[in-house]
Amino acid sequence: MHTRLLPLSAVALLLLSSCRDPKIASYRIPKEKDSVMPAAAAPSLAPVTPPAASAGATMANTAVTTAGGPGLVWTAPAHWTAKPASAMRKGSYAITGDSGATADLSITAFPGNVGGDLANVNRWRGQIQLPPLAESELATATTHVDSNDLHLTVADFTGGTAASPQRVLGAIIPVGEATWFFKLSGPANLVGREQATFAAFLKTIRAPGATP
């Protein structure tokens, strides 16, 4: 048996073709995480006299303002533990219950209406495994509160599982060209315990300089 040798010109063409093959690179995109803002970025705040306690809620003698300029301020209940601000949140609090249970209060703001009330209410419902509402159901599933020259759309949903029921109390507040979201979520029993406190908290939300 004779082995056929490729002509020298064919070998050269093969080598040239291999040199022209593009290099394939792969990239891994890390999961986005909230970056904690440095403490120096937080503005200094003057004490604000808290409103009278409502439904057993004791308010802290501190108002919190946003890191991104004029927006909203509020007075948090004394037993809510403030957590560090982040790139996504204007404010954040932890509420501790029995046996180590915790609930989370998040405050966020985004440009525009972020899809409208129905889309945002259904996003909250999806987070606790509830089906979305139809447009015709929105009016009966939410309530409206006017306070401190603000119009709040307030929602209250309970979902989750039989073994781990979850509840969301939320308020949607249009402010200028943005929409603010105040959401308390966690174990249904703990969030239920905080319902009156949350309602009192919403009445402290106001524009900077306004009196609650």
Backbone as JSON Lines, residues from 0, in Angstrom:
{"i":0,"aa":"M","n":[0.86,-1.19,0.0],"ca":[0.0,0.0,0.0],"c":[0.89,1.23,0.0]}
{"i":1,"aa":"H","n":[0.5,2.19,-0.84],"ca":[1.27,3.43,-0.94],"c":[0.49,4.56,-0.33]}
{"i":2,"aa":"T","n":[1.13,5.36,0.49],"ca":[0.49,6.54,1.1],"c":[0.67,7.73,0.17]}
{"i":3,"aa":"R","n":[-0.51,8.36,-0.16],"ca":[-0.44,9.52,-1.06],"c":[-0.06,10.76,-0.27]}
{"i":4,"aa":"L","n":[0.9,11.47,-0.76],"ca":[1.33,12.7,-0.1],"c":[0.61,13.88,-0.72]}
{"i":5,"aa":"L","n":[0.12,14.76,0.14],"ca":[-0.53,15.97,-0.37],"c":[0.52,16.86,-1.0]}
{"i":6,"aa":"P","n":[0.13,17.5,-2.06],"ca":[1.08,18.48,-2.65],"c":[1.39,19.56,-1.66]}
{"i":7,"aa":"L","n":[2.57,20.12,-1.77],"ca":[3.02,21.16,-0.86],"c":[2.08,22.35,-0.87]}
{"i":8,"aa":"S","n":[1.5,22.67,-2.01],"ca":[0.58,23.81,-2.1],"c":[-0.68,23.56,-1.3]}
{"i":9,"aa":"A","n":[-1.16,22.29,-1.28],"ca":[-2.39,21.97,-0.53],"c":[-2.12,22.07,0.97]}
{"i":10,"aa":"V","n":[-0.95,21.62,1.4],"ca":[-0.59,21.74,2.82],"c":[-0.54,23.2,3.23]}
{"i":11,"aa":"A","n":[0.0,24.01,2.41],"ca":[0.1,25.44,2.73],"c":[-1.27,26.06,2.86]}
{"i":12,"aa":"L","n":[-2.21,25.66,1.96],"ca":[-3.57,26.2,2.03],"c":[-4.24,25.79,3.32]}
{"i":13,"aa":"L","n":[-4.05,24.55,3.75],"ca":[-4.66,24.08,5.0],"c":[-4.13,24.86,6.19]}
{"i":14,"aa":"L","n":[-2.83,25.08,6.22],"ca":[-2.23,25.84,7.33],"c":[-2.73,27.26,7.34]}
{"i":15,"aa":"L","n":[-2.85,27.87,6.16],"ca":[-3.33,29.24,6.08],"c":[-4.76,29.35,6.54]}
{"i":16,"aa":"S","n":[-5.59,28.34,6.18],"ca":[-7.0,28.35,6.59],"c":[-7.13,28.23,8.09]}
{"i":17,"aa":"S","n":[-6.32,27.37,8.72],"ca":[-6.39,27.2,10.18],"c":[-5.97,28.46,10.9]}
{"i":18,"aa":"C","n":[-5.06,29.23,10.3],"ca":[-4.62,30.46,10.94],"c":[-5.71,31.51,10.92]}
{"i":19,"aa":"R","n":[-6.64,31.37,9.91],"ca":[-7.68,32.37,9.8],"c":[-8.91,32.04,10.62]}
{"i":20,"aa":"D","n":[-8.93,30.86,11.3],"ca":[-10.1,30.52,12.14],"c":[-10.23,31.52,13.26]}
{"i":21,"aa":"P","n":[-11.47,32.08,13.48],"ca":[-11.62,33.05,14.58],"c":[-11.48,32.38,15.92]}
{"i":22,"aa":"K","n":[-10.95,33.11,16.87],"ca":[-10.84,32.6,18.24],"c":[-12.18,32.74,18.93]}
{"i":23,"aa":"I","n":[-12.64,31.69,19.55],"ca":[-13.93,31.69,20.23],"c":[-13.68,31.89,21.72]}
{"i":24,"aa":"A","n":[-14.28,32.94,22.26],"ca":[-14.12,33.23,23.69],"c":[-15.46,33.12,24.37]}
{"i":25,"aa":"S","n":[-15.49,32.62,25.57],"ca":[-16.73,32.54,26.33],"c":[-16.63,33.46,27.53]}
{"i":26,"aa":"Y","n":[-17.8,34.04,27.91],"ca":[-17.84,34.99,29.0],"c":[-18.91,34.58,29.99]}
{"i":27,"aa":"R","n":[-18.67,34.77,31.23],"ca":[-19.65,34.5,32.29],"c":[-20.11,35.82,32.89]}
{"i":28,"aa":"I","n":[-21.43,36.1,32.81],"ca":[-21.98,37.34,33.35],"c":[-22.43,37.06,34.77]}
{"i":29,"aa":"P","n":[-21.84,37.71,35.75],"ca":[-22.23,37.44,37.14],"c":[-23.64,37.9,37.4]}
{"i":30,"aa":"K","n":[-24.32,37.24,38.34],"ca":[-25.67,37.62,38.74],"c":[-25.62,38.99,39.39]}
{"i":31,"aa":"E","n":[-26.56,39.84,38.94],"ca":[-26.57,41.2,39.46],"c":[-26.9,41.2,40.94]}
{"i":32,"aa":"K","n":[-26.13,41.95,41.71],"ca":[-26.38,42.1,43.14],"c":[-26.46,43.57,43.47]}
{"i":33,"aa":"D","n":[-27.29,43.87,44.46],"ca":[-27.36,45.25,44.92],"c":[-26.02,45.64,45.53]}
{"i":34,"aa":"S","n":[-25.48,46.75,45.09],"ca":[-24.24,47.23,45.68],"c":[-24.58,48.19,46.8]}
{"i":35,"aa":"V","n":[-23.96,47.96,47.94],"ca":[-24.26,48.8,49.1],"c":[-23.58,50.14,48.94]}
{"i":36,"aa":"M","n":[-24.34,51.2,49.07],"ca":[-23.79,52.53,48.94],"c":[-22.9,52.85,50.13]}
{"i":37,"aa":"P","n":[-21.8,53.53,49.91],"ca":[-20.92,53.86,51.03],"c":[-21.63,54.77,52.0]}
{"i":38,"aa":"A","n":[-21.25,54.64,53.27],"ca":[-21.92,55.41,54.31],"c":[-21.79,56.9,54.06]}
{"i":39,"aa":"A","n":[-20.71,57.32,53.41],"ca":[-20.49,58.74,53.19],"c":[-21.53,59.34,52.27]}
{"i":40,"aa":"A","n":[-22.21,58.49,51.45],"ca":[-23.18,59.01,50.5],"c":[-24.5,59.34,51.16]}
{"i":41,"aa":"A","n":[-24.73,58.84,52.36],"ca":[-26.0,59.08,53.04],"c":[-26.05,60.51,53.54]}
{"i":42,"aa":"P","n":[-27.19,61.2,53.29],"ca":[-27.27,62.58,53.75],"c":[-27.49,62.66,55.24]}
{"i":43,"aa":"S","n":[-27.06,63.78,55.85],"ca":[-27.34,63.98,57.26],"c":[-28.76,64.47,57.41]}
{"i":44,"aa":"L","n":[-29.44,64.01,58.45],"ca":[-30.84,64.3,58.61],"c":[-31.09,65.01,59.93]}
{"i":45,"aa":"A","n":[-31.97,65.97,59.89],"ca":[-32.38,66.64,61.11],"c":[-33.53,65.86,61.73]}
{"i":46,"aa":"P","n":[-33.59,65.76,63.05],"ca":[-34.69,65.03,63.69],"c":[-36.03,65.66,63.32]}
{"i":47,"aa":"V","n":[-37.02,64.8,63.14],"ca":[-38.37,65.25,62.83],"c":[-39.29,64.75,63.92]}
{"i":48,"aa":"T","n":[-40.13,65.62,64.44],"ca":[-41.04,65.21,65.48],"c":[-42.03,64.2,64.93]}
{"i":49,"aa":"P","n":[-42.11,63.0,65.5],"ca":[-42.98,61.97,64.93],"c":[-44.43,62.3,65.19]}
{"i":50,"aa":"P","n":[-45.33,61.77,64.3],"ca":[-46.75,61.97,64.54],"c":[-47.21,61.15,65.72]}
{"i":51,"aa":"A","n":[-48.4,61.42,66.2],"ca":[-48.95,60.63,67.31],"c":[-49.06,59.18,66.89]}
{"i":52,"aa":"A","n":[-48.73,58.27,67.8],"ca":[-48.79,56.85,67.49],"c":[-50.22,56.47,67.18]}
{"i":53,"aa":"S","n":[-50.36,55.58,66.18],"ca":[-51.68,55.13,65.77],"c":[-51.72,53.63,65.85]}
{"i":54,"aa":"A","n":[-52.8,53.09,66.39],"ca":[-53.01,51.65,66.49],"c":[-51.83,50.96,67.11]}
{"i":55,"aa":"G","n":[-51.26,51.56,68.13],"ca":[-50.17,50.91,68.86],"c":[-48.82,51.09,68.22]}
{"i":56,"aa":"A","n":[-48.71,51.85,67.12],"ca":[-47.42,52.0,66.45],"c":[-46.64,53.13,67.11]}
{"i":57,"aa":"T","n":[-45.4,52.84,67.49],"ca":[-44.52,53.85,68.06],"c":[-43.54,54.27,66.98]}
{"i":58,"aa":"M","n":[-43.55,55.54,66.62],"ca":[-42.73,56.01,65.52],"c":[-41.38,56.53,66.03]}
{"i":59,"aa":"A","n":[-40.32,56.24,65.29],"ca":[-38.99,56.73,65.64],"c":[-38.9,58.21,65.35]}
{"i":60,"aa":"N","n":[-38.05,58.9,66.08],"ca":[-37.91,60.34,65.93],"c":[-36.88,60.66,64.84]}
{"i":61,"aa":"T","n":[-37.01,59.99,63.69],"ca":[-36.08,60.18,62.6],"c":[-36.83,60.09,61.28]}
{"i":62,"aa":"A","n":[-36.62,61.05,60.39],"ca":[-37.19,60.99,59.05],"c":[-36.09,60.58,58.08]}
{"i":63,"aa":"V","n":[-36.44,59.81,57.08],"ca":[-35.46,59.31,56.11],"c":[-35.72,59.95,54.77]}
{"i":64,"aa":"T","n":[-34.69,60.5,54.17],"ca":[-34.84,61.12,52.85],"c":[-34.13,60.26,51.81]}
{"i":65,"aa":"T","n":[-34.43,60.47,50.55],"ca":[-33.83,59.66,49.5],"c":[-32.41,60.11,49.21]}
{"i":66,"aa":"A","n":[-31.63,59.18,48.64],"ca":[-30.25,59.49,48.31],"c":[-30.13,60.19,46.97]}
{"i":67,"aa":"G","n":[-31.19,60.15,46.18],"ca":[-31.11,60.66,44.82],"c":[-31.76,62.01,44.61]}
{"i":68,"aa":"G","n":[-31.86,62.83,45.63],"ca":[-32.44,64.15,45.46],"c":[-33.87,64.19,45.97]}
{"i":69,"aa":"P","n":[-34.62,65.25,45.62],"ca":[-35.99,65.41,46.11],"c":[-36.85,64.21,45.76]}
{"i":70,"aa":"G","n":[-37.64,63.77,46.68],"ca":[-38.52,62.64,46.43],"c":[-39.56,62.56,47.51]}
{"i":71,"aa":"L","n":[-39.37,61.69,48.46],"ca":[-40.27,61.53,49.59],"c":[-39.47,61.32,50.86]}
{"i":72,"aa":"V","n":[-40.06,61.68,51.97],"ca":[-39.5,61.35,53.28],"c":[-40.58,60.65,54.08]}
{"i":73,"aa":"W","n":[-40.18,59.99,55.15],"ca":[-41.13,59.23,55.96],"c":[-40.56,59.07,57.36]}
{"i":74,"aa":"T","n":[-41.39,58.64,58.29],"ca":[-40.96,58.36,59.65],"c":[-41.24,56.88,59.94]}
{"i":75,"aa":"A","n":[-40.19,56.13,60.22],"ca":[-40.33,54.69,60.41],"c":[-40.69,54.35,61.85]}
{"i":76,"aa":"P","n":[-41.45,53.29,62.06],"ca":[-41.73,52.83,63.43],"c":[-40.44,52.49,64.16]}
{"i":77,"aa":"A","n":[-40.41,52.7,65.46],"ca":[-39.2,52.52,66.25],"c":[-38.7,51.08,66.23]}
{"i":78,"aa":"H","n":[-39.6,50.1,66.13],"ca":[-39.16,48.71,66.2],"c":[-38.77,48.14,64.84]}
{"i":79,"aa":"W","n":[-38.85,48.94,63.78],"ca":[-38.33,48.5,62.49],"c":[-36.84,48.79,62.45]}
{"i":80,"aa":"T","n":[-36.05,47.81,62.06],"ca":[-34.59,47.96,62.03],"c":[-34.15,48.38,60.64]}
{"i":81,"aa":"A","n":[-33.53,49.57,60.56],"ca":[-33.07,50.06,59.27],"c":[-31.92,49.2,58.76]}
{"i":82,"aa":"K","n":[-31.95,48.9,57.47],"ca":[-30.86,48.17,56.81],"c":[-30.13,49.12,55.88]}
{"i":83,"aa":"P","n":[-28.9,48.79,55.48],"ca":[-28.14,49.69,54.61],"c":[-28.89,49.98,53.31]}
{"i":84,"aa":"A","n":[-28.79,51.22,52.84],"ca":[-29.35,51.56,51.54],"c":[-28.58,50.82,50.45]}
{"i":85,"aa":"S","n":[-29.2,50.64,49.3],"ca":[-28.55,49.94,48.21],"c":[-28.81,50.67,46.9]}
{"i":86,"aa":"A","n":[-28.23,50.16,45.83],"ca":[-28.42,50.79,44.52],"c":[-29.87,50.72,44.08]}
{"i":87,"aa":"M","n":[-30.6,49.73,44.55],"ca":[-31.99,49.55,44.11],"c":[-33.01,50.14,45.07]}
{"i":88,"aa":"R","n":[-32.66,50.28,46.34],"ca":[-33.64,50.68,47.34],"c":[-33.37,52.08,47.89]}
{"i":89,"aa":"K","n":[-34.46,52.84,48.02],"ca":[-34.38,54.14,48.68],"c":[-34.39,53.97,50.19]}
{"i":90,"aa":"G","n":[-34.96,52.88,50.66],"ca":[-35.01,52.59,52.08],"c":[-35.28,51.11,52.27]}
{"i":91,"aa":"S","n":[-34.89,50.59,53.44],"ca":[-35.02,49.16,53.68],"c":[-35.06,48.91,55.19]}
{"i":92,"aa":"Y","n":[-36.02,48.09,55.63],"ca":[-36.17,47.81,57.06],"c":[-36.46,46.32,57.26]}
{"i":93,"aa":"A","n":[-36.04,45.81,58.41],"ca":[-36.35,44.44,58.81],"c":[-37.26,44.49,60.03]}
{"i":94,"aa":"I","n":[-38.25,43.62,60.04],"ca":[-39.17,43.51,61.18],"c":[-39.07,42.09,61.71]}
{"i":95,"aa":"T","n":[-38.77,41.94,62.97],"ca":[-38.55,40.63,63.57],"c":[-39.78,40.19,64.34]}
{"i":96,"aa":"G","n":[-40.12,38.91,64.17],"ca":[-41.25,38.34,64.88],"c":[-40.83,37.21,65.79]}
{"i":97,"aa":"D","n":[-41.77,36.34,66.12],"ca":[-41.49,35.21,66.99],"c":[-40.68,34.14,66.27]}
{"i":98,"aa":"S","n":[-39.9,33.39,67.03],"ca":[-39.13,32.25,66.52],"c":[-38.22,32.63,65.35]}
{"i":99,"aa":"G","n":[-37.72,33.86,65.36],"ca":[-36.77,34.27,64.33],"c":[-37.39,34.66,63.01]}
{"i":100,"aa":"A","n":[-38.72,34.72,62.93],"ca":[-39.37,35.13,61.68],"c":[-39.05,36.59,61.38]}
{"i":101,"aa":"T","n":[-38.88,36.91,60.11],"ca":[-38.59,38.29,59.72],"c":[-39.44,38.68,58.52]}
{"i":102,"aa":"A","n":[-39.82,39.94,58.49],"ca":[-40.5,40.53,57.34],"c":[-39.63,41.65,56.79]}
{"i":103,"aa":"D","n":[-39.85,42.01,55.54],"ca":[-39.0,42.98,54.86],"c":[-39.84,44.15,54.36]}
{"i":104,"aa":"L","n":[-39.39,45.35,54.65],"ca":[-40.02,46.56,54.13],"c":[-39.07,47.18,53.13]}
{"i":105,"aa":"S","n":[-39.49,47.24,51.88],"ca":[-38.65,47.81,50.83],"c":[-39.28,49.08,50.29]}
{"i":106,"aa":"I","n":[-38.44,50.05,49.96],"ca":[-38.89,51.32,49.38],"c":[-38.07,51.54,48.11]}
{"i":107,"aa":"T","n":[-38.75,51.59,46.98],"ca":[-38.08,51.75,45.7],"c":[-38.78,52.84,44.89]}
{"i":108,"aa":"A","n":[-38.09,53.37,43.9],"ca":[-38.67,54.39,43.03],"c":[-38.07,54.23,41.64]}
{"i":109,"aa":"F","n":[-38.95,54.36,40.62],"ca":[-38.51,54.19,39.24],"c":[-39.15,55.24,38.36]}
{"i":110,"aa":"P","n":[-38.51,55.58,37.24],"ca":[-39.09,56.57,36.33],"c":[-40.4,56.06,35.72]}
{"i":111,"aa":"G","n":[-41.3,56.97,35.42],"ca":[-42.54,56.61,34.75],"c":[-43.5,55.86,35.67]}
{"i":112,"aa":"N","n":[-44.45,55.14,35.04],"ca":[-45.43,54.4,35.85],"c":[-45.1,52.92,35.96]}
{"i":113,"aa":"V","n":[-43.97,52.5,35.39],"ca":[-43.46,51.12,35.51],"c":[-44.54,50.11,35.1]}
{"i":114,"aa":"G","n":[-45.27,50.41,34.05],"ca":[-46.26,49.48,33.54],"c":[-47.67,49.71,34.05]}
{"i":115,"aa":"G","n":[-47.84,50.57,35.05],"ca":[-49.17,50.85,35.57],"c":[-49.5,50.02,36.8]}
{"i":116,"aa":"D","n":[-50.58,50.41,37.48],"ca":[-50.96,49.76,38.74],"c":[-51.22,48.27,38.58]}
{"i":117,"aa":"L","n":[-51.93,47.88,37.51],"ca":[-52.27,46.47,37.35],"c":[-51.02,45.61,37.23]}
{"i":118,"aa":"A","n":[-50.07,46.04,36.42],"ca":[-48.83,45.27,36.24],"c":[-48.06,45.15,37.54]}
{"i":119,"aa":"N","n":[-48.02,46.22,38.3],"ca":[-47.26,46.19,39.55],"c":[-47.96,45.38,40.63]}
{"i":120,"aa":"V","n":[-49.27,45.48,40.72],"ca":[-50.02,44.65,41.67],"c":[-49.86,43.17,41.31]}
{"i":121,"aa":"N","n":[-49.93,42.85,40.03],"ca":[-49.77,41.45,39.63],"c":[-48.35,40.95,39.85]}
{"i":122,"aa":"R","n":[-47.38,41.84,39.78],"ca":[-46.0,41.44,40.1],"c":[-45.91,41.03,41.57]}
{"i":123,"aa":"W","n":[-46.53,41.81,42.45],"ca":[-46.54,41.45,43.87],"c":[-47.28,40.13,44.09]}
{"i":124,"aa":"R","n":[-48.39,39.95,43.41],"ca":[-49.16,38.71,43.57],"c":[-48.32,37.5,43.12]}
{"i":125,"aa":"G","n":[-47.61,37.65,42.03],"ca":[-46.77,36.55,41.56],"c":[-45.68,36.17,42.55]}
{"i":126,"aa":"Q","n":[-45.21,37.13,43.32],"ca":[-44.15,36.86,44.3],"c":[-44.63,35.97,45.44]}
{"i":127,"aa":"I","n":[-45.94,35.91,45.66],"ca":[-46.47,35.03,46.71],"c":[-47.41,33.98,46.11]}
{"i":128,"aa":"Q","n":[-47.13,33.63,44.85],"ca":[-47.78,32.5,44.18],"c":[-49.3,32.68,44.02]}
{"i":129,"aa":"L","n":[-49.73,33.9,43.74],"ca":[-51.12,34.16,43.44],"c":[-51.28,34.42,41.95]}
{"i":130,"aa":"P","n":[-52.41,34.05,41.36],"ca":[-52.62,34.31,39.93],"c":[-52.83,35.8,39.68]}
{"i":131,"aa":"P","n":[-52.57,36.26,38.46],"ca":[-52.75,37.69,38.16],"c":[-54.23,38.07,38.14]}
{"i":132,"aa":"L","n":[-54.47,39.34,38.43],"ca":[-55.82,39.88,38.37],"c":[-56.11,40.38,36.95]}
{"i":133,"aa":"A","n":[-57.38,40.38,36.59],"ca":[-57.81,41.04,35.37],"c":[-57.99,42.52,35.64]}
{"i":134,"aa":"E","n":[-57.98,43.32,34.61],"ca":[-58.16,44.76,34.75],"c":[-59.45,45.08,35.51]}
{"i":135,"aa":"S","n":[-60.51,44.32,35.23],"ca":[-61.8,44.58,35.87],"c":[-61.79,44.27,37.37]}
{"i":136,"aa":"E","n":[-60.8,43.51,37.84],"ca":[-60.72,43.13,39.24],"c":[-59.88,44.08,40.09]}
{"i":137,"aa":"L","n":[-59.14,44.95,39.44],"ca":[-58.18,45.78,40.16],"c":[-58.85,46.71,41.16]}
{"i":138,"aa":"A","n":[-59.95,47.32,40.77],"ca":[-60.6,48.32,41.63],"c":[-61.06,47.71,42.95]}
{"i":139,"aa":"T","n":[-61.56,46.48,42.92],"ca":[-62.04,45.86,44.16],"c":[-60.91,45.2,44.94]}
{"i":140,"aa":"A","n":[-59.74,45.03,44.32],"ca":[-58.61,44.39,45.0],"c":[-57.67,45.39,45.66]}
{"i":141,"aa":"T","n":[-57.89,46.69,45.43],"ca":[-57.04,47.72,46.0],"c":[-57.91,48.81,46.64]}
{"i":142,"aa":"T","n":[-57.29,49.61,47.48],"ca":[-57.97,50.76,48.07],"c":[-57.13,52.0,47.79]}
{"i":143,"aa":"H","n":[-57.75,53.17,47.93],"ca":[-57.06,54.42,47.65],"c":[-57.08,55.31,48.88]}
{"i":144,"aa":"V","n":[-55.92,55.89,49.16],"ca":[-55.75,56.75,50.32],"c":[-55.11,58.05,49.86]}
{"i":145,"aa":"D","n":[-55.71,59.17,50.23],"ca":[-55.11,60.48,49.97],"c":[-54.54,61.01,51.28]}
{"i":146,"aa":"S","n":[-53.23,61.28,51.27],"ca":[-52.56,61.71,52.49],"c":[-51.39,62.62,52.14]}
{"i":147,"aa":"N","n":[-51.31,63.76,52.83],"ca":[-50.18,64.69,52.63],"c":[-50.0,65.08,51.17]}
{"i":148,"aa":"D","n":[-51.12,65.31,50.48],"ca":[-51.12,65.7,49.06],"c":[-50.58,64.6,48.16]}
{"i":149,"aa":"L","n":[-50.6,63.37,48.61],"ca":[-50.18,62.22,47.8],"c":[-51.38,61.29,47.62]}
{"i":150,"aa":"H","n":[-51.41,60.6,46.49],"ca":[-52.46,59.62,46.23],"c":[-51.84,58.22,46.25]}
{"i":151,"aa":"L","n":[-52.29,57.4,47.19],"ca":[-51.72,56.07,47.37],"c":[-52.71,55.0,46.9]}
{"i":152,"aa":"T","n":[-52.22,54.05,46.12],"ca":[-52.97,52.84,45.8],"c":[-52.42,51.73,46.69]}
{"i":153,"aa":"V","n":[-53.28,51.2,47.56],"ca":[-52.83,50.26,48.59],"c":[-53.37,48.86,48.3]}
{"i":154,"aa":"A","n":[-52.52,47.87,48.44],"ca":[-52.89,46.47,48.18],"c":[-52.56,45.61,49.39]}
{"i":155,"aa":"D","n":[-53.31,44.53,49.53],"ca":[-53.12,43.58,50.64],"c":[-53.47,42.2,50.12]}
{"i":156,"aa":"F","n":[-52.45,41.32,49.99],"ca":[-52.67,39.99,49.44],"c":[-52.0,38.94,50.33]}
{"i":157,"aa":"T","n":[-52.67,37.79,50.46],"ca":[-52.1,36.66,51.18],"c":[-52.03,35.47,50.24]}
{"i":158,"aa":"G","n":[-50.85,34.84,50.18],"ca":[-50.66,33.7,49.3],"c":[-49.66,32.74,49.9]}
{"i":159,"aa":"G","n":[-48.7,32.3,49.08],"ca":[-47.73,31.31,49.54],"c":[-48.33,29.92,49.52]}
{"i":160,"aa":"T","n":[-47.92,29.1,50.46],"ca":[-48.41,27.72,50.55],"c":[-49.06,27.5,51.91]}
{"i":161,"aa":"A","n":[-49.75,26.36,52.03],"ca":[-50.38,26.04,53.31],"c":[-49.34,25.92,54.41]}
{"i":162,"aa":"A","n":[-48.17,25.4,54.07],"ca":[-47.11,25.23,55.06],"c":[-46.4,26.55,55.36]}
{"i":163,"aa":"S","n":[-46.41,27.47,54.4],"ca":[-45.69,28.74,54.58],"c":[-46.49,29.88,53.95]}
{"i":164,"aa":"P","n":[-47.59,30.3,54.59],"ca":[-48.39,31.4,54.03],"c":[-47.6,32.72,54.07]}
{"i":165,"aa":"Q","n":[-47.71,33.48,53.0],"ca":[-47.01,34.75,52.87],"c":[-48.02,35.87,52.61]}
{"i":166,"aa":"R","n":[-47.65,37.08,53.01],"ca":[-48.56,38.21,52.83],"c":[-47.77,39.43,52.35]}
{"i":167,"aa":"V","n":[-48.41,40.23,51.53],"ca":[-47.82,41.47,51.03],"c":[-48.77,42.62,51.32]}
{"i":168,"aa":"L","n":[-48.25,43.66,51.94],"ca":[-48.93,44.94,52.07],"c":[-48.12,45.93,51.25]}
{"i":169,"aa":"G","n":[-48.76,46.62,50.33],"ca":[-48.0,47.51,49.47],"c":[-48.74,48.78,49.15]}
{"i":170,"aa":"A","n":[-47.99,49.82,48.82],"ca":[-48.56,51.1,48.4],"c":[-47.79,51.6,47.19]}
{"i":171,"aa":"I","n":[-48.54,52.06,46.2],"ca":[-47.97,52.62,44.98],"c":[-48.29,54.11,44.98]}
{"i":172,"aa":"I","n":[-47.24,54.95,44.83],"ca":[-47.42,56.41,44.95],"c":[-46.76,57.11,43.76]}
{"i":173,"aa":"P","n":[-47.54,57.71,42.86],"ca":[-46.92,58.52,41.81],"c":[-46.39,59.83,42.38]}
{"i":174,"aa":"V","n":[-45.16,60.17,42.01],"ca":[-44.54,61.41,42.47],"c":[-43.85,62.06,41.26]}
{"i":175,"aa":"G","n":[-44.44,63.12,40.73],"ca":[-43.86,63.75,39.56],"c":[-43.81,62.79,38.39]}
{"i":176,"aa":"E","n":[-42.62,62.6,37.84],"ca":[-42.44,61.71,36.7],"c":[-41.98,60.31,37.12]}
{"i":177,"aa":"A","n":[-42.12,59.99,38.41],"ca":[-41.66,58.7,38.92],"c":[-42.79,58.03,39.7]}
{"i":178,"aa":"T","n":[-42.56,56.76,40.04],"ca":[-43.5,56.01,40.87],"c":[-42.72,55.38,42.02]}
{"i":179,"aa":"W","n":[-43.24,55.55,43.22],"ca":[-42.63,55.0,44.42],"c":[-43.42,53.8,44.9]}
{"i":180,"aa":"F","n":[-42.69,52.83,45.46],"ca":[-43.31,51.6,45.94],"c":[-42.86,51.34,47.39]}
{"i":181,"aa":"F","n":[-43.83,51.16,48.26],"ca":[-43.57,50.8,49.65],"c":[-44.2,49.43,49.87]}
{"i":182,"aa":"K","n":[-43.37,48.42,50.12],"ca":[-43.89,47.04,50.19],"c":[-43.38,46.34,51.45]}
{"i":183,"aa":"L","n":[-44.33,45.82,52.23],"ca":[-44.02,45.0,53.39],"c":[-44.39,43.56,53.05]}
{"i":184,"aa":"S","n":[-43.44,42.65,53.14],"ca":[-43.69,41.26,52.77],"c":[-43.02,40.31,53.74]}
{"i":185,"aa":"G","n":[-43.62,39.14,53.91],"ca":[-43.05,38.15,54.81],"c":[-44.1,37.17,55.28]}
{"i":186,"aa":"P","n":[-43.82,36.41,56.34],"ca":[-44.79,35.45,56.87],"c":[-46.12,36.13,57.17]}
{"i":187,"aa":"A","n":[-47.21,35.46,56.79],"ca":[-48.53,36.07,56.9],"c":[-48.85,36.52,58.33]}
{"i":188,"aa":"N","n":[-48.5,35.73,59.33],"ca":[-48.81,36.11,60.72],"c":[-48.07,37.38,61.13]}
{"i":189,"aa":"L","n":[-46.8,37.47,60.77],"ca":[-46.0,38.64,61.15],"c":[-46.46,39.89,60.41]}
{"i":190,"aa":"V","n":[-46.7,39.76,59.11],"ca":[-47.17,40.91,58.34],"c":[-48.54,41.35,58.84]}
{"i":191,"aa":"G","n":[-49.39,40.38,59.2],"ca":[-50.69,40.73,59.75],"c":[-50.58,41.49,61.06]}
{"i":192,"aa":"R","n":[-49.61,41.11,61.89],"ca":[-49.38,41.82,63.14],"c":[-48.98,43.26,62.9]}
{"i":193,"aa":"E","n":[-48.31,43.52,61.76],"ca":[-47.81,44.85,61.43],"c":[-48.78,45.66,60.57]}
{"i":194,"aa":"Q","n":[-49.96,45.14,60.29],"ca":[-50.87,45.82,59.36],"c":[-51.24,47.23,59.83]}
{"i":195,"aa":"A","n":[-51.63,47.37,61.09],"ca":[-52.0,48.69,61.6],"c":[-50.79,49.63,61.63]}
{"i":196,"aa":"T","n":[-49.63,49.08,61.98],"ca":[-48.41,49.88,61.99],"c":[-48.06,50.36,60.59]}
{"i":197,"aa":"F","n":[-48.22,49.49,59.61],"ca":[-47.94,49.85,58.22],"c":[-48.89,50.96,57.76]}
{"i":198,"aa":"A","n":[-50.17,50.85,58.12],"ca":[-51.14,51.88,57.75],"c":[-50.76,53.23,58.36]}
{"i":199,"aa":"A","n":[-50.3,53.22,59.62],"ca":[-49.86,54.45,60.26],"c":[-48.6,55.0,59.61]}
{"i":200,"aa":"F","n":[-47.71,54.1,59.23],"ca":[-46.48,54.48,58.56],"c":[-46.77,55.2,57.24]}
{"i":201,"aa":"L","n":[-47.74,54.69,56.47],"ca":[-48.06,55.3,55.18],"c":[-48.49,56.76,55.35]}
{"i":202,"aa":"K","n":[-49.13,57.08,56.47],"ca":[-49.6,58.45,56.69],"c":[-48.47,59.42,57.02]}
{"i":203,"aa":"T","n":[-47.26,58.89,57.27],"ca":[-46.12,59.77,57.53],"c":[-45.37,60.12,56.25]}
{"i":204,"aa":"I","n":[-45.67,59.43,55.14],"ca":[-44.95,59.66,53.89],"c":[-45.37,61.03,53.32]}
{"i":205,"aa":"R","n":[-44.4,61.81,52.92],"ca":[-44.69,63.16,52.44],"c":[-43.51,63.67,51.62]}
{"i":206,"aa":"A","n":[-43.75,64.79,50.95],"ca":[-42.66,65.46,50.25],"c":[-41.77,66.17,51.25]}
{"i":207,"aa":"P","n":[-40.5,66.35,50.96],"ca":[-39.61,67.05,51.88],"c":[-40.16,68.44,52.22]}
{"i":208,"aa":"G","n":[-40.19,68.77,53.5],"ca":[-40.67,70.07,53.93],"c":[-42.14,70.1,54.27]}
{"i":209,"aa":"A","n":[-42.9,69.07,53.84],"ca":[-44.33,69.03,54.14],"c":[-44.53,68.51,55.56]}
{"i":210,"aa":"T","n":[-45.59,68.96,56.2],"ca":[-45.9,68.52,57.55],"c":[-46.93,67.41,57.51]}
{"i":211,"aa":"P","n":[-46.64,66.25,58.11],"ca":[-47.6,65.15,58.06],"c":[-48.84,65.44,58.91]}
